[in-house]
């Protein structure tokens, strides 16, 4: 899944879940649930099979993370529990950051303490091909729309 839906979903979950520690844990768990949904990501759009990140893949991933981060920061900047929402947004994407980003990604995938998590993470993903990009994007749009809607609601309206 693209980074922006993960980041936005994490922040939105923190708006709904009142306890910050629980919101961060739920946001981290949401990463797995969202990756089960058929999707396309930067690697599916611009990567090469069994190859390291291409320039297009790296650039699109950076833009994706920047857009998701900017949206969250803009939407929560004046909200009372913004720290929890930002922490949950980070928790929702941190697995992709440590599992897929060089130079630490290969260590995360190979080290005995985390290799099982990397294998599980990649094993549950339902990645679509470049030719299936309309479906791969369409499955992420509802996540984005719902998260933006929740983040834009007043605090008392979410209770």
C-alpha positions in Angstrom: 0.0 0.0 0.0 1.1 3.5 -0.6 2.5 5.4 2.5 -0.1 8.2 2.5 -3.1 5.9 3.3 -1.1 4.2 6.1 -0.1 7.6 7.6 -3.6 9.1 7.3 -5.2 6.0 8.7 -2.9 6.0 11.7 -3.6 9.6 12.5 -7.4 9.1 12.1 -7.3 6.0 14.4 -5.7 8.2 17.1 -8.5 10.6 16.8 -11.0 7.8 17.5 -9.0 5.9 20.0 -8.7 8.0 23.1 -5.7 6.5 24.9 -2.5 7.5 23.1 -0.6 4.2 23.9 -3.5 2.2 22.5 -3.9 4.4 19.5 -0.2 3.9 18.6 -0.6 0.1 19.0 -3.8 0.0 16.9 -2.2 2.2 14.2 0.8 -0.2 14.0 -1.7 -3.1 13.7 -3.6 -1.3 11.0 -0.6 -1.5 8.8 -1.0 -5.3 8.5 -4.8 -5.0 7.8 -4.3 -2.4 5.1 -1.5 -4.5 3.5 -3.9 -7.4 3.1 -6.2 -5.3 0.9 -5.3 -5.6 -2.8 -3.1 -2.6 -3.6 -0.3 -1.1 -5.6 2.7 0.8 -4.2 5.7 2.6 -5.4 7.5 -0.7 -6.1 4.6 -2.0 -8.1 4.4 1.1 -10.1 8.1 1.8 -10.8 10.2 -1.0 -9.4 11.8 -4.0 -11.0 11.2 -7.6 -10.0 13.8 -8.9 -7.6 15.7 -5.6 -7.9 16.7 -2.8 -5.6 14.8 0.4 -5.6 14.8 2.2 -9.0 15.0 6.0 -9.2 11.3 6.2 -10.0 10.4 4.0 -7.1 12.5 6.0 -4.7 11.2 9.3 -5.9 7.5 8.3 -5.9 8.0 6.8 -2.4 9.5 10.1 -1.1 6.7 12.1 -2.7 4.1 9.7 -1.2 5.5 9.9 2.3 5.8 13.7 2.0 2.2 14.1 0.9 0.9 11.9 3.7 3.0 13.6 6.3 2.1 17.1 5.1 -1.6 16.2 5.1 -1.5 14.8 8.6 0.6 17.7 10.0 -1.7 20.3 8.3 -4.9 18.6 9.5 -3.9 18.0 13.1 -1.8 21.1 13.7 -4.6 22.8 15.8 -6.2 19.8 17.3 -5.9 19.1 21.0 -4.4 15.5 20.7 -2.1 16.3 17.8 0.9 14.5 19.4 -1.0 11.3 19.7 -2.2 11.6 16.1 1.4 12.3 14.8 2.8 9.4 16.9 0.1 7.0 15.5 0.7 8.2 12.0 4.4 7.3 12.4 3.5 4.0 14.0 1.3 3.1 11.0 4.2 3.6 8.5 7.2 2.6 10.6 7.2 -1.0 9.5 7.6 0.0 5.8 10.4 2.4 6.8 12.4 -0.2 8.6 11.6 -3.1 6.3 11.9 -1.6 2.9 14.3 1.4 3.0 18.0 0.8 2.4 20.4 0.6 4.0 18.7 -0.9 7.2 16.0 -2.8 5.3 18.2 -5.7 4.4 19.4 -6.0 8.0 15.8 -5.9 9.3 14.9 -8.7 6.8 17.9 -10.9 7.7 18.4 -10.4 11.4 16.9 -13.3 13.5 15.1 -11.0 15.8 13.1 -9.3 13.0 13.3 -11.6 10.0 10.1 -13.3 11.0 8.3 -10.0 11.1 9.6 -9.0 7.7 8.6 -12.4 6.2 5.1 -12.1 7.8 4.8 -8.5 6.5 5.7 -9.4 3.0 3.8 -12.7 3.1 0.4 -11.0 3.8 0.7 -8.3 1.2 -1.7 -8.5 -1.8 0.4 -6.5 -4.3 -1.1 -5.8 -7.7 0.8 -5.4 -10.9 1.4 -2.2 -12.8 -1.3 -3.3 -15.3 -3.8 -3.5 -12.4 -3.1 0.0 -11.1 -6.7 1.3 -11.3 -7.8 -1.4 -8.8 -4.6 -0.9 -6.8 -5.4 2.8 -6.4 -9.2 2.4 -6.0 -8.8 0.2 -3.0 -6.8 2.9 -1.2 -9.1 5.8 -2.0 -11.7 4.9 0.6 -9.0 4.7 3.3 -7.8 8.2 2.3 -11.3 9.7 2.1 -12.4 8.2 5.5 -9.2 9.2 7.2 -9.4 12.8 5.9 -13.1 13.0 6.9 -12.3 11.8 10.4 -9.4 14.2 10.8 -11.5 17.1 9.6 -14.3 16.5 12.1 -14.4 18.3 15.4 -13.2 16.4 18.4 -16.6 16.2 20.1 -18.2 14.9 16.9 -15.9 11.9 16.8 -16.9 10.6 20.3 
